[in-house]
Amino acid sequence: MKTIKFFTLLTLFIAFTSCNKDDDTTALEAVETKTITNLKAEQKADYTTNPPTISGDYIKFSFETGATTTSDNWDIAFRGSTILVNGGEATAEDQLARTGKAAIYITSGTLASIEEVKVSLLKTDSSVNGLAITTGSGNGWYNYNPKTHIISPIAGKVIVVRTNNGNYAKFEILSYYKDKDTSGISQHYSFNYVYQPNKGVTTF
């Protein structure tokens, strides 16, 4: 009887150990936190036309790679103070074609306090309803001071993104100026972001 009990316990131990090893293989990847500095997204304006003609390349960014890209696998794109998302449709002829299923929304809080994606708030760019991240002072992520001509990120605004690959990210714009110097060159983004690399996980 003792021998039978011993082998029974040994079998249970091996099974338990095997399950633990299986669990280890499905462990979640760590959430990624990074800072992007001086992402250059310049535009030009021709004020001899009415309305002014805006030109320049949209700079595409991927949260999965943590870098700009020239491929169709982009999540958001910057030009001047405008932010596009790779989902929906273009709102102007000179914009990038939307080839993905990304979506976006802007919310209030700190980067640390936004712990879960509110999926119901996610929006894509639309030729009917406009850009998901609205442009103009006080409408989206920035304020514009007409006296100093400085564009400043609105404190406490966090942008949440469903990425092109179906994962989630959140980011906070820190500055619109090169080296964060408002007396210097504008149209250079610095921002902190958090990327959730695990498919289907909506928490950070």
PAZA-111818 format. One record per residue (C-alpha): residue in three letters; y, z, x negated. Coordinates in steps of 0.2 Angstrom, whole numbers, plus 5000, padded with zeros to 4 digits. Last residue first. Layout:
BEGIN
ALAYZX;...
//
This chain:
BEGIN
PHE524449065009;THR523649035026;THR523148875035;VAL521448845027;GLY520748685033;LYS520348615016;ASN520648735001;PRO522048684989;GLN523448794997;TYR525048744987;VAL526548864985;TYR528148794980;ASN529748834970;PHE531148714970;SER532448624958;TYR533148464964;HIS534348354954;GLN535448254966;SER537048334958;ILE537748334940;GLY538748474934;SER539948604941;THR538548664952;ASP537448714937;LYS535648734943;ASP535048644927;LYS535448484936;TYR536148524953;TYR535348524970;SER534648704968;LEU533348834973;ILE532448734987;GLU531048834994;PHE529248764996;LYS527748775007;ALA526048685005;TYR524548645016;ASN523048535015;GLY522648375025;ASN522648255010;ASN524448185014;THR525048365014;ARG525448475029;VAL527148545024;VAL528148705027;ILE529948705021;VAL530748875019;LYS532548925023;GLY533149105019;ALA534749055010;ILE535348885014;PRO535348774999;SER537048724993;ILE537948564992;ILE539648574983;HIS541048454988;THR542248594983;LYS543348584999;PRO542148495010;ASN540748635007;TYR539048565012;ASN537648675018;TYR535848635015;TRP534048645021;GLY534248565039;ASN535648555051;GLY536948665042;SER537748515033;GLY536948355038;THR535148285037;THR533748345048;ILE532048375041;ALA530848295054;LEU531948135052;GLY532448045068;ASN531848075086;VAL531547895091;SER531147815074;SER530147965070;ASP529748075054;THR528248185057;LYS528248365065;LEU527348525062;LEU527848665073;SER526148675082;VAL525348705065;LYS526248865062;VAL525648885044;GLU525349065038;GLU526049185025;ILE527849145026;SER528449315019;ALA528249265001;LEU529349105001;THR530649205011;GLY531049185029;SER531749055041;THR530748895045;ILE530848705042;TYR529448585048;ILE528348455040;ALA526948325043;ALA525848225032;LYS524648095040;GLY524947955027;THR525547785025;ARG527447805030;ALA528347655023;LEU529747705012;GLN531547695018;ASP532747545017;GLU532547495035;ALA532947665043;THR532047795053;ALA530347755045;GLU528747805054;GLY527647955056;GLY526948045041;ASN527348045023;VAL528848165024;LEU530648115020;ILE531948225012;THR533748175012;SER535048265001;GLY535148114988;ARG533448034989;PHE531848134990;ALA530048104995;ILE528748215003;ASP526848205003;TRP526348064992;ASN524747974990;ASP525447804992;SER525647784973;THR527247794963;THR527047984960;THR528148134956;ALA527148294950;GLY526248444956;THR524648344957;GLU524148414975;PHE525948444979;SER526348254978;PHE528148194976;LYS528948024980;ILE530647984973;TYR531547874985;ASP532447734976;GLY534347704978;SER535547644991;ILE536747705004;THR537947585012;PRO539547675019;PRO539747655038;ASN540847555037;THR540747465021;THR541947485005;TYR541147655003;ASP539647594994;ALA538547754991;LYS537347774977;GLN535747884977;GLU534947994964;ALA533348094966;LYS533048174949;LEU531848324950;ASN532748444939;THR531548594939;ILE529948604948;THR529148784950;LYS527348824953;THR526248924964;GLU524448874967;VAL523248964979;ALA521549004971;GLU520048904975;LEU518948974989;ALA517249034984;THR515848924991;THR514748924975;ASP514849114974;ASP514149134991;ASP512549034985;LYS512449154971;ASN512549304983;CYS511249224994;SER510049214979;THR510249394974;PHE509849444992;ALA508249344992;ILE507749404975;PHE508049584981;LEU507049554997;THR505549484988;LEU505549634976;LEU505649754990;THR504149674998;PHE503249664982;PHE503449844979;LYS502949894997;ILE501349794995;THR500949874978;LYS501250044986;MET500050005000;
//
